[in-house]
């Protein structure tokens, strides 16, 4: 039976969330202040969808389009300023009964005459069966109210100004230093009559944008080194970057050259779509209500304004593109972590109260279309632990997912996506149930694959699609069971190596299980035609301990004072061990962890700062910790500098040796159809490891040799010996091929620690030929090449 993953943290319910929107070209008369002249630039192609707010070809009119099958009336309110003032104009939209799209076209001249001469800010108010329209209704009144939720699941409330799901930017977060009262946006008996209009997040109408993000890399995923990092945390602690750019897209782009020098080929940013994170600035020494990671998406099109040094309308979009170009200019792909399983509107405020929910965007426009509900239609269905599931089975909700992904890919230049809690995207039912089934053609997973032009296994144009293959409850743990073509975070890889390193005597790990992970996890991905590159191999990620803390902390310590905490939640069982408290042994264990992913078939991924042993001080759930203790700190000690050099050289070694990056599971046939042996497993005594040895959990040492000649590798062979025992073990070296000797690339043991722990190419010391003995220290790993 498959083991459950290390669960995602149980997040505090965020009592407010916002959605933000905007879109469309803007005539010169209403261009945002400071926006560049776009004349002569390559313009975007017409968007393939009409929802949102878009200008006509003459830029003389703006058309507002929004979907709702259940609304009985929708009005659009337009504002001169984003916050603190009432609307200056409002219009009633007309419904197309065939498409359920509500539409209104407004003249730019009319807007200008009303005083809207800069950015156009707007939002919607909607009525429906549970709150019927009455001409005597006034903002803040209960006129027309019937219920907060009706038997069909409708939650219309005209007192709540709604963000456009298709907005390209939004003005500000629902809660922020100016507006700290999140109850403005709630329904329910205590809050339903509070009007949110003046303070609510506004959608912004943008001019068309140029595709100014450089040339996209076409590298095959199998050849990538993925660096997962928070866009703010990457540079907030970097004093080499001007203070105005720290924590921003522009600052992140300034790190492109140094990450390329490290060897990174793909940077994977934690969520950059708009999330409610302005609360982080309310109290700079508290984690109360902070949302650092950003897994509470308000709008799926808008780049998060907080991460832009240019916060004017259009600024975040332009600056995000500039960042992407900076990485593309270094040959680095840009992946983003996307959260389509739930939204920032969150779930019920109380398990016993079915009336009080946030009404910010989707919920107030068409709750049953955008959210999965319980069978009585009164509550959210929750497989995420942080709010109601997005209704990924619904075709309209799927349209929004696919359209936003295409926008990030085509207009903003993104090269790939990592899907948070992606099992929710495989749900086969809308309300009253959850069932994951990869074979059902109508799931969001299969719709995404068929709509996004995925990159071929051998490389080329397209996008890389990576799933976090689990959620919470039901049949949501699906490592190895995503549709053919999808890459996955391989939680089994992580768990196997962690247990072997840190739980000897408590957990049983056989050499065969280690072998399966080293060789690309064919047991998980080979049964449906997938390849080693569909396994994203990692020891740690943003969620949990850092690489250093995995080997330095026996238990989480999340209740520390600022800036190290406090953080609630976090998994109690981390498969971690402090190695007896010896710093040298902790660093050795970390070197092993980094070496595992660099010598395994599949795609290595590590977390930002792991290359220099970043610590979170044993806090394993830093989702709310927007502090100096959580940002990357570039003032490195000698030990940290040595580890960074170790990582950099191991990456270079992997990139130099195609034998470590096989297209298939170390199997190939010659021209006569004979299977050629590309990899062989060995016992420490030099004998081939048979099934008896591989299946015995009492054995804790394993070696393998890859035939480099089969891959056109510069090394005739690569040999890796891993000793998981608590004592040293002698390994008898196998045949190094005709006329060849074995040379040491690296030994992770303490005696070799230093700047040259990984030998520079051409300087590897000889260690002997076939039959020579190499002693590997307790819990050590050695890499040799034959030449």
GIWO-V153578 format. One record per helix or strand of 2 or more residues. SS is the DSSP state (helix for helix, strand for strand). FROM is the first residue (numbers start at 0). TO is the last residue. If there is no record, write none. Layout:
ss=<SS;SS>
from=<FROM;FROM>
to=<TO;TO>
This chain:
ss=<helix;strand;strand;strand;strand;strand;strand;helix;strand;strand;helix;strand;helix;strand;helix;helix;helix;strand;helix;helix;helix;strand;helix;helix;strand;helix;helix;strand;strand;helix;helix;helix;helix;strand;helix;helix;helix;strand;helix;helix;helix;helix;strand;strand;strand;helix;strand;helix;strand;strand;strand;helix;strand;strand;strand>
from=<27;51;60;70;88;93;100;107;119;168;181;202;220;224;242;248;255;265;277;304;314;332;361;394;415;421;443;462;486;490;510;521;531;534;546;578;582;602;609;621;637;657;666;674;678;690;700;707;716;728;741;749;765;772;779>
to=<29;54;66;78;91;95;106;112;127;169;184;204;222;228;244;252;261;268;280;306;328;337;369;410;418;425;450;466;488;501;517;527;533;536;549;580;598;606;611;623;655;659;668;676;681;693;706;710;722;731;746;751;767;775;785>
